[in-house]
Amino acid sequence: MRKWIIVAAVAVVLVGGAGGAWALWGGDPPPEEPGGGDALSAASAYPVEVGDITDTVVLDAVVEEDPAKEVVAKRGGTVTRVWVGEGQEVEQGAPIVTVRAPVEAPPGGGEDADGGDGPRTREVNLTAPVDGKVTGLGDLEAGDPVEPGGAVASISGGRYRAVAEIPPNDLYRFYDDPEEITLKIDKGPPAETCELMSLGAKDASSDSGSDDGGGEGPEGLMMPGSDSGGGEATAQLTCRVPDDMKVFAGVTGKVSVTTGSSEGALLVPATAVRGGSEEGQVVVVGPDGAEEERDVVLGITDGEMIEVTEGLKEGEQVLDPVPLSEEFDVPGGGGGEGPEGGVVEVG
């Protein structure tokens, strides 16, 4: 952002220095260039080009183990058999505990499921929801009561996910579901593809996403135009660590996220545009040198170039860098205080 201030300062020094030199030699100062000889003179015309562009965001990530899945007795009851021991590896669907659970009586009452006259009950096998290791079983044994909705054990699947917080301003760069995510562990194994699990609000993403690595869309993500504010991250990206990638809970790394790409796009330098998300302004230079401020619709950016989807044609020329905005970039200008340094850098 400060490069705009530096350009303006250099222009002032050069113009002032030139005027002083003419005065020392007794001559008249040189004529002012169009635009008053300010930072506008530092800009040059840049042609609108056609090319391919890819936007990649690199985020810090932390590896977490998937939360254990609980084995729950929905109706409660009494334990009649414990099939496994603490720490035992089981497959999905394997019986963990059998519980004699109450069942609803038919209209008019009736005998229990075993032919008795007491309340109707039925033995129910509580099974493992996923492959993994049994935890939380403790000293549970036959005859112990279980409250309705109570968990009798948990199954730790031993799978991992990488979680990356997205800085608020980087939300502008998430146009849709990421096209590709690559995970690299610090001082760890080589980088591998990390399939999207979830992309959404920070407080919801850690428990969201499918366990098979499938991708939920960015529903709930604070996208451009929302009140994401600044400071702490408001959203997270979570991806499935490949099963053959050796990791541990708590290790750190980075995810390289390709958020968008476009082929045959109209491209201009990001510094030639005021704005950077969805809409912006450029200054078009006509064949006769006349300047026209024009609104444009923007696509993706790689930090250096930016796609223009509406408002420009190939071969037209724009000023780069875009002239300073009186409202935000000139000290004391109207419109209140803008971002420090003036023009917002894209990417």
Buried (B, 14 or more C-beta within 10 A) or exposed (E): EEEBBEBBEEBEEEBEEEBEEEEEEEEEEEEEEEEEBBBBBBBEBBEBEEEEBBBBBEBEBBBBBBEBBBBBBEBBBBBBBBBBEEEEBBEEEBBBBBBBBBBEEEEEEEEBBEEEEEEBBBBBBBBBBBBBBBBBBEEBEEEBEBEEEBBBBBBBBBBBBBBBBBBBBBBBBBBEEBBBBBBBBEEBBEBBEBBBBBBBBBEEBBEBBEBEBEBBEBEBBBBBEEEBEEEEBBBBBBBBBBEEBEBEEEBEBBBBBBBBBBEEBBBBBBBBBBBBBEBBBBBBBEEEEEBEEBEBEBBBBBEEBBBBBEBBEEEBBBBBBBBBBEEBBBEEBEEEEBEEBBBBBBB
